[in-house]
């Protein structure tokens, strides 16, 4: 089991809690990447069932207490959310312990803090909800069935919540004397809604049914009408999942060709339109296959259900991917099923699926443990990741570029990626690009300039999708100085360090740059004036050696009384300039001001000027001594 899913294009089990006894999840709904709901049933004893609701907060699944109106059977089958504080779940509960048909519709509402039962309408004492879709706070639809005592059959049931009360909306049936049931519902808008299920003739007084046929109904804002649905040539057909694609167009999934004791179920998908529908068989094996739910986000579509390798093999998870092309209005199913986890070797079924984004889906269902106790099953799919290409090394405070590429699970470039990405770094002072939304022109790849890391060591640069945080990528950059590190500008007292002699190596000295003997190049010292004056540096810039630098120079073996014979000739003009400059002007040179550039070159130039000044002072003293001896 995983807590943070790998984006490898497969569904992976995430641990989910369970109540006492048998547990299963029947449906789920996504609000955000860290806000997912799943509902179902928990059997606390062998004779009763309790409603079950679980929530994913981005880290773990947890059970949220729900209402249970009856002491015997209470069940939830579907959930849909408007907001994090406005979630609806539906099902039914028993109202008569002696009759299986005596049940009432159940709708529960989450207000952000707790679940509570809402008042719904029950046409008769036998009524059930199986599906719900929440379009807005004042527009919620639920579908199911109710028992019509007038014709001794079950008919479709559709109710709408207008923000204050639930009411029955007239729905269509294949025949009032047939069995009719709606299992799920999906809305493209408040005036474009699909409800699906199945219908069948009642063949005897015991309620036995003939061959099941697919049933689809469409709401145009005024009435519900039946839309024709083709079926497989033989056996039962039922649409158990639906998702609206565009105006007057939806995808339905379920099963077909099923003949009990003879022909196994085959997975089936319907392309539903108000102008005419088509169907396609999607068989994962030669044995039982079927879909329970379908979800879509943009062009990403997934159907979830079950499959069995053979008549003697247990049911296992089944997921099948499709691509929706809104430009051509076509839905294309993959040639084969996708990968998923089946944690139990005896029984696994996915009953619900919901989309976070085109590349991230949550599936819910049931697994049978080795102790023959049913447990909740939650799986997550991630089929997209990001890669960050950055230089392996960089100097601190030096700008460089990074390239972000959206990748599919098979490592191919996701040229259709249109997500928005956000940058972070382990360097808290890093300069990073602003959030960016990929465009069609990017074709899944975009380069960002101006990235700057401040601190040395190995630093990470991470990008993540702002909607789906698990879609992420990162790169490490070794931040190191070339030579001695420079101090951050404006840090008082911080200076570049000159290399010194290696301890224990007699005679080792740092070689300080100076005028080349015989070159004729001279660095004249300018007379200073004013307390705030500075020594003029080479190249016209202003710089000066600090007291700390002079101390460093002294410890490096610089002899301030170097003999004149070892130096190139010094012009009289230079000597006169030195005569006019007080010795304290060099000895008392001020520390560099705030914002001074601590480059090695400036340090070396300052030390060279200091050396030159010391040498000239030595010459001055020697002349004074000679003058004194002449007077003697």
N, C-alpha and C positions, 0 to 999 in steps of 0.2 A: 504494500500500500504506500501511497505517496501523500505528502502534504503540499509540496510545491511540484506541480506536474512538469515533466519533461516535454518540450515542444517537438515531439518526434512523430506526430501524425498518427497516434494511437490513443485509444481510450484507456485510462488507468484508474484502478479502484482507489477511492479515498475513504478512509474509515468513517463510518456513520453509526450513531448510537441506536439502541434498540430498547423497547420496553420488555416486560416479562412475556414469555411465551413466543408465539409466532408474530413476525413483523414483516410488513412489505410496504414499499413506496409505490403509489399508483400514478402520480403525476408531479411535475415540477415547473417552476417559473423563475426567470431571471430578471432582476431589477438592475443589477450591476455586478461587476466582477467580484465584489465582496458582499453581495446581497442576493442570495439565492434561496428559494423555498422549495421544499418537497413535502408532499402529504400522502397519507395512506392509512393503514390499519395496523393496530396492535392488539393481539389476542391475549388479554391478561389471564383468562381461564379458558378451559375447553369449551365453554358454553356461551361466551360473550366476546365482543370485540369493541375496541375503543378507538376513537379518532386519534390520528398521529400527525403531527406537524414538526418538521425539522428545518433549521435555518443554518446557512453557511455564511460566516462573517469574514471570510478571507483567510481564516486560519484553521477553523474546525467546524464540524457540524454539531448542533446541539438541539435537543428536544425542547419545544415551546408548548406549554400546557394548552389544551384545547377543550372546547365544550363537548359534553356527552349527555344529550337530553334523555337517553333511555338507559335502563340498567342492563339491557341485553346487547343488541347490536347497534353500533354507531360506526359509520365508515365515511372516509373522504376519498374522492377519486380524482379531483382536479383542483388546480390553484392558478390564480392569475393576479397580477399586481398592477395598480395604477402608479403608486409611489411606495416608498419604504414604509410609509405610515398608512397605506391604504391597500390592503391585500384581501382578496376573497378566495375562499375554498368551499367546495360543494361536495355533497354526497347524499346520504340518507340515513335514517335511523328507524328502528322498529317501534311500533306503537301498540302492538298486540302480540303477546308472547305465544299465542296459540295458532297464529296464522302467518305464513310466510309472506303473504301479499299485503299485509297490513303494515305499511311503512309510510314515512313522511319525508318530504324533501328537506335537506339540511343545507343551510348556507351559513358560513362563519366568516366574521370580519376581523382583520388584524388592524389595530389603530396605531401601531408603533410600539405598544406596550403589552397588549394582551389580546387573546382571541375571545370573541363572544358570539353567541348564536343570534342570527337575524331572523325576523319573522318573514316566512315565505308563504306562497299560496299552494294549497293541495287540492286539486280538483276532486279527488276521491281519497279513500283511505289507503290506496295503493299508489304511491308516487315516488320517483327517484330522480336525483340529479346525477349526471355522469361527467359533464363538461362545463367549463366556465371560461369566459373571456371578459376582461375588464378594459373597456375602451377609455373611459373617463370616470371621474368620481360620481357623475350622475348618469352613467351609461354602462351598465354591466349586464351581461347576458348569461343565462344558464340553460342547459339542455338535458333531456333525459327521456322519461316515459311516464305514463300514468295508466292505471287499469280502468278501462271504460266498461262499467257494468252493463251499459245499454247494449253493447254488442259482444260482451264477454271476450274482450281482447285488449291488448296493450297498444296505446297510441302515442305518438310523439308529444313531448311536452317542452315548451319553450317559455321562459319567463325573463322579464326585463326589470332591472332596478334603476329607478330614475333619480336616485340621490336621496330618496326618503322612504319609498315603499317598493316592494316587489309585486309584479302583476303578471298574469298569464297573457301571452301574445298568441293569437291563433296561428297554428302551424299546419303543414300539409302531411298527409298520409298516402301511401300507395293505394290503400283501400281501408276504409274504417273497420272492416272485418278482418284485415290482416294484422299480423304482429308487426309493429313499427317501433323502432328505437333509434334515438340519436345519442351518439357516444362522445362527441367532442365538437368544438366550435372554434372558429377563428375569424377575426375581423380585419379587413383592410381599412375600413372606415365605418362610421356609424350608419351609413347607408349602403354598405357593401360587406355582407357577412355570410359566411358559409357554415353550415351544420351538416354533419355526416353520421352515418350509422348503417343500418340494414333493415330490411323488411322481409316477411315470409308469410305464406298462407298458413292459416290454422287448419290442420287436417282432421282433427277429432276433438271430442269434448274434453279430453284430458290435457289440452293445451299443447299437444305435439305439433311441431312445425314442419312444413315442407322445406324445400331448398331455399336457403338464404340468398338474397340478392342485395347488391349495394344500393345505398340510399344517400342522396345528396340534395340539400335544399339551400336556396339562396335568398337573402333578404336585400331588397332594393330600396329600403327606407319606408316602404308601405306594406308589402306583403311578403310572405314566405312562399316560394314556389319550388316544386321538384325539378331538378335538372337531370336529364337522362345520363345514365352511367352504364357503359358496356361492362359485361362480366365475362369471365372465362366460360368456355363452352359447357362444362359440366361442374357439378358440385356447388358448394356454398361459396358466396362472395360477401365480404363485409369490409366497409371502410371504417377504420378505427382511429385514424389520425388525419388531421387536415391543417393546412397552413395557407393563408392568403398570400398570393404572389404580387398581384397588381389588380387594378379594377376588373371585376368580373372574371377573375382567373385565379385558381387555387390548385394546390397539389394535395392529393389524398393518398393514404397508404393503408394497407390491411392485408387480407389474404384472399385466395380464391382456389377453385378446383377441389375443395375439400369434400370427400365422401367418407363418412365415418365407417371405419373398419375396412376401407377399400383403398381410397386415394388420399395421400397426405396433403396437408395444406401447402400452398405455394405462396411465397411473398408476392404481393401485387401492389402496383402504384397506378394512380389515376391522374390524368391531366384534365382538371375540371374547368370548363368554361361554360358560360351561360348560353353560348352558341353551339355547344356540342362538345362531348368529352371523349377521351381515348384512355386506354389502359395498357399496361405492360407488366409482364410477369418477371419477377426478380427472385430466382431460386438460388439459395446458397448451397443446397444439397438436394439429393433425391428424396429426402425424408421431409418431415414437417418444417415449414418455414412460415414466418408471418411477421408483420410489423404492427406495432401498437401506437406509435407516435411519430410525428415529423416536425422538424423545426427549421427555420431559415433566418439568416442575417445577411443582407445584401445578396451576393451571388453564392454564398455557401449554404448548402442544404444537407441535412442528415436525417435519415429514418432509423428508428431503433425498434428492436423486437427480439425474436428468438429464432434459433435454428437447431436442427438435430441431424447429426451425420448419418444416422440410420434409424430404422424403426426400433432398434433395441438400445440406441444411444440416448443419453440424457439431453434435455434442452440446454443450449448454451446461448450466450449473448450474440445478437446479430445487429450490426450497424452497416448502413449502406449510404454512400455519399452521392450527391448529385450537384450539378452546376446550373445555376439559373442565369440566363442571359436576358437582361431586361431590354436590350436593344432589338433582339430577334424574337423575344417573347417565347423562348424555348427552354425546356428543362431537359438536361442530358444526364442520365444516370451512369455511374461508373460501370465498368465491365464486370467487376467482382466486388465482394464485400470488403469493408474496411476492417482494421484490426481493433480488437477490444479484449478486456480482461474478463475471464470467467473464473472467479475464485473458487467456486464449488465444482466438484467433479460429478455431482448428482443432478443439480438443477440451477439454472440461471436464466432470468428473463429481464429484459429492459422494457419497462412499461411507459416511460415518459422521457422526453428530451426537450431541452430548451437552449437557445443560443445566447451567448454573451456577445459574440462578434462573429464575423465570417470564418474565423479560424479557431474559435474557442466555444465548446459546447459542454453542457452538463447532461448526463443521463441518469435516470433513477429506475429502480426495480426491486428485484427480489433474488435472493440466493438461498439454497437449501444446504445447511451445514452437515457435517458428517454425523451429527447427532439427530438429524432429521428435524431440526428446528429452523423455520424460515427466518431469515434475517434481512434487514434493509441492505440495499445495494446502491451505491453512488459512484459514478465514474465521471472523469473529466477528460476532455480531448483538447489538445493544443497542436495546431498544424502550422504555426508560423513562429519564426524567431528572427532576431536582428543580429547582424554582425557589425563590429566596429573595427575599421582598419586605421591604425595609428602608427606613427614612427616608434620603433622600439626604445629609442632614447630621445631625450630632449633636455635642453638647458633650462634652468629656472628662469622664469619671466621672459621666455622667448616664445613667440607665437608659432604655431604649427597647425596643420590641417588634419581632419579626420574624415573618413568616408563611412557612412552608414548604409547598409544594404539589407533589405527585407528578404528573408529566405523562406521558402516552403520547407516542409518536413524532409523532402528529398534533396535539400541543399540547392535546388534551382532558385533563381531569382524570382521573387514574387512581384512581377512587373505591374500587377494591378493593385498593389498596396497603396492605400490612401489614408493611412492612419496618421495621427499626430504623435510626435515623439518628444520626450523630455530628457534633458541631460543632467546627470549628477556625477560627482567625483569624490574620491576619498580625500582629496585635497580641499579643505574647507575654504581656501581663498582662490580656488581655480576660477579662471575666466572661461565661461562656457557659452555655447550658442543658445539663443532663445528657443522656445518650443517651435517646432516646425511641422507643418502638415504636408505630406507628400502629394505631389501633383501627377497627372498623367504623363507629363513631360519627363518626370524623374525616372519612370519605368522601374521603380523599386530601388533606385540608387541615388544618393545625394551626398555631396562633399561640403563640409563646413570648415571655414577658415577662422583664424583668430583665437584658437584654443590656447590658453596659457596656464601652465602649472607653476606654482610658486615654491613649493617645498620639495627638497631633495628626498630621495628614497623611491621605492616603487609605488606609483600612484595609479589608481584605476579610473577609467572613464566609462560610465554606464549610460545606456539609453534604454528607455522603456516606453511602451505605448501608453498614452495617457488614459485610454479607456480600459485597456486590458493589461494590467501591470505585469502579468506573468509573461507577456511577450516582451522579451528583453534581450540585451546583448551587452558585452563589455570588452574592454581591452586594457592591458597594463602597459604603462610607460615608465621606464627608469629615468628619473629626473636626476641629473648629475651635472656638476660644473665642469667646464673645460679649463683645466688649470685651477688656480685658486678661486674659490667662490666669491662672488661679489656680495656685498652687504645690501640689504634693502635700502632704498633711498630714504633719507630722513631719519636714520637710526644713529643717534649721537654716539661718538666714541668708537664706532665700528669701522675697522680698517682692513684692507687686504694685508696678508701676512707674507713677508719676504722669506724665502728659504734661508736657513742658517747652516752652519757647519754640522756635519754629523757628529754626535757625541762620540768621543774616543778616537777621532781622526785628527791627529796633530797637523796643524798647518792648513787645515781646510778653511777656506774663506769664500764668502759669497762675492762674486764679481759684480761690482756696481758699474753701470754704464757711465761713460764720461766722454769728453772730447777725444778724438783720435789723434795721438801724437803726430805732429808733422803735417796734419791736414790743413792747418791754417784756420780751422773753424773755431770760433770763439763764442761764448755765451756771456755777453756783457750783463752785469748787474745794474739795474736802474736805480738811481737815487730814490729813496723812499720819502714820502711826506705824509704826515697825518697819522693819527693813532690807528686808523682802520686800514692802512695801506697793506698791500700784499706784494710778494715777489712776483714779477712777471714770468709766466711759464712759457715754454716753447710753443710756437704755433699761434701765439696771440691769445690763448685762453688763460684764465686766471686760476692759479692753484698755488698751494704752498704746503711744505712739509709740516706736519704737526709735531708737537713735542714728543709724542709717542714714537713717531717715525725717526726723529733724531736719536732717541734712546736706542731704538733698534739698530740704527746705523753704528752707534758707538759700540754696541756689543758684538758687531760683526767684524771687528778688527780694523776699523777705519782710524788712521793715525792723523789727528788734526795738525801735527807738527811735521808733516811730510816735507822733505828737503826740496829746495827750489831746483836743484840740479836734476831731479827726477821729473820735472814738469816742463812742458813746452814754454817758450818765452811768453811773457805776459806784457802787454802794451802798457805804456805809461798812463794812457787814458783809463784803462781798467783799474790800475792801482790808484789813480786819483779818485776814481769813483768810489773805491773802497774806503779811501781816506775820509771821504765826505759822509760815509754811512756809519753811524754808531754801531759798535759791536753788539750792543743790546738788541739791535734791530733783527739780527739773525738769531741770537740766543733766545730772544723773547718772542719768536714768531708765533702767531696765534693759531689755535686749532682751526681746521677747516669749518666753514659755516655749514648749517643744515642744508641738506640737499646736494652736498659736494659729491662728485662722482669718484668712487673709490677704485678706479681702474689701476691695474698694475703699472701702466705707463705713467700715470700722474705721480704715483709713489716714486717710481724710479727717477723721473725728472726732478721731483722735489729733493730727493736725496742727492742727486748730481749737483743741483744748485747749492745745496747745503755744503757739500764737499768743496765746491769751487770757492764758496765764501770762506770756509775754514782755511783753505790753502792760501787765499789772498791775505787773510788775517795773519797767517804765519809769516808771509813775506813782509807784511807791514811791520810786524814785531822785529824781524831780522834787520830791516832798514833802520828801525829805531835804535837797535843795539849798535849797529855800525856807526850811526850818527853820534851816539853817546861815546863810543870808543875814540872817535876823532876829536871830540871835545876834550877827552882825557889827554 
